[in-house]
Amino acid sequence: MQVTTKSDVAALLDRLVAREVPNRRGIEAWSSLLRAHATLLRRLNGDLIKQTGLGLSDFDVLGQLARAGGQLRMTELADRAFSSRSGMTRRVDRLVIEGLVSRGNADGDGRGVVVGLTDAGLTRLKETTPVHMRGVAKLFVAQLDDRELASLKRALDKVIIDCEFG
């Protein structure tokens, strides 16, 4: 059995990164993006649960349904909410039990499942949105000036377009 030290593992990772990303260009920015994303989501989720009892993932489902006019096919909801289909099925099952969403068959298609926002779900969304948006404003927006926000949006939009269409 070979014993690998922490420094050996770190050196291996550094070599692998250096081989794929010459001069480590952008790696620090990438690392900061990942850390900021994880930190923000953890904090926003914790604050939302503490203040409203609703988690960020459930809030996102309600918000995605509202943005779509009240209902979406399960597959589209999973894509929009960045969830696996099986994960979304379990989440929707729970939200149906809570009365926040309904589930039905897609028109003319017995295979498709449509998820709809209920009146109770809309009420819950109206209660939680101000709490969530105050957190976003405080923890993210307030940290950047208008120029930085516009620049960040442009840069991230480029990445999105390249990933989706490139």
SVG drawing of the C-alpha trace seen along z (x, -y; Angstrom):
<svg xmlns="http://www.w3.org/2000/svg" viewBox="-56 -52 60 54">
<polyline fill="none" stroke="black" stroke-width="0.4" points="0.0,0.0 1.4,-3.4 1.1,-6.3 0.3,-9.6 1.0,-12.8 -1.1,-15.8 1.6,-17.7 1.8,-15.0 -1.9,-15.2 -1.8,-19.0 1.2,-18.9 -0.6,-16.4 -3.7,-18.7 -1.5,-21.7 0.2,-19.8 -3.2,-18.7 -4.5,-22.2 -1.3,-23.7 -1.5,-21.2 -5.1,-22.2 -5.0,-25.9 -1.7,-27.6 -0.5,-30.1 -3.5,-29.2 -5.3,-32.0 -8.6,-32.6 -8.3,-29.8 -8.5,-32.3 -11.5,-34.0 -13.2,-30.5 -12.4,-29.5 -13.8,-32.7 -17.0,-32.3 -17.5,-28.8 -16.8,-29.9 -19.1,-32.9 -21.9,-30.8 -21.7,-28.1 -21.4,-30.7 -24.3,-32.8 -26.6,-29.8 -25.8,-28.4 -26.5,-31.8 -29.6,-32.6 -31.0,-29.1 -30.3,-29.3 -31.8,-32.7 -34.9,-31.8 -35.5,-28.7 -35.0,-30.5 -37.3,-33.4 -40.0,-31.6 -39.6,-27.9 -39.2,-27.5 -35.9,-26.3 -34.3,-28.0 -34.8,-25.0 -38.6,-24.9 -38.7,-28.7 -37.0,-28.3 -39.6,-25.8 -42.4,-28.2 -40.6,-31.1 -40.0,-29.1 -43.7,-28.2 -44.7,-31.8 -42.3,-33.1 -43.8,-30.6 -47.3,-31.8 -48.2,-29.2 -47.3,-25.9 -44.6,-23.9 -44.0,-20.4 -42.0,-18.4 -39.0,-18.1 -38.9,-21.8 -39.2,-22.6 -36.3,-20.3 -34.2,-22.0 -35.0,-25.5 -34.4,-24.7 -31.1,-22.9 -32.4,-19.6 -32.4,-16.1 -35.7,-14.7 -35.8,-12.2 -34.8,-14.9 -37.5,-17.2 -40.1,-14.4 -39.4,-14.0 -39.4,-17.7 -42.7,-18.1 -44.2,-15.1 -43.4,-17.0 -44.7,-20.3 -48.0,-18.6 -48.4,-17.2 -47.9,-20.7 -50.5,-22.0 -48.1,-24.4 -48.2,-22.9 -50.5,-20.5 -49.6,-17.8 -51.6,-16.7 -51.2,-15.1 -50.2,-17.3 -53.0,-18.0 -53.4,-15.2 -50.3,-13.5 -50.7,-10.9 -47.0,-10.6 -46.2,-14.2 -46.6,-15.6 -47.5,-19.3 -46.8,-21.0 -48.9,-24.0 -48.7,-26.6 -51.7,-26.5 -53.2,-29.5 -51.4,-28.4 -48.2,-28.2 -48.7,-31.7 -49.4,-33.0 -46.3,-31.3 -44.3,-32.8 -45.6,-36.3 -44.6,-35.8 -41.1,-34.5 -40.0,-36.7 -39.4,-39.9 -37.3,-38.0 -35.2,-36.3 -34.8,-39.5 -33.7,-41.5 -31.0,-38.8 -29.9,-39.0 -29.8,-42.8 -27.7,-42.8 -25.4,-39.9 -24.8,-40.3 -26.0,-43.5 -24.8,-45.9 -21.3,-44.5 -20.9,-45.7 -21.4,-49.1 -23.5,-49.5 -20.5,-49.2 -19.3,-46.0 -22.8,-44.5 -23.1,-45.3 -19.7,-43.9 -20.4,-40.7 -23.7,-40.3 -22.1,-40.7 -19.3,-38.2 -21.7,-35.6 -24.1,-36.0 -21.2,-35.3 -20.4,-32.1 -24.0,-31.0 -24.4,-31.6 -21.1,-29.8 -22.1,-26.8 -25.6,-26.6 -24.8,-27.3 -21.0,-27.0"/>
</svg>
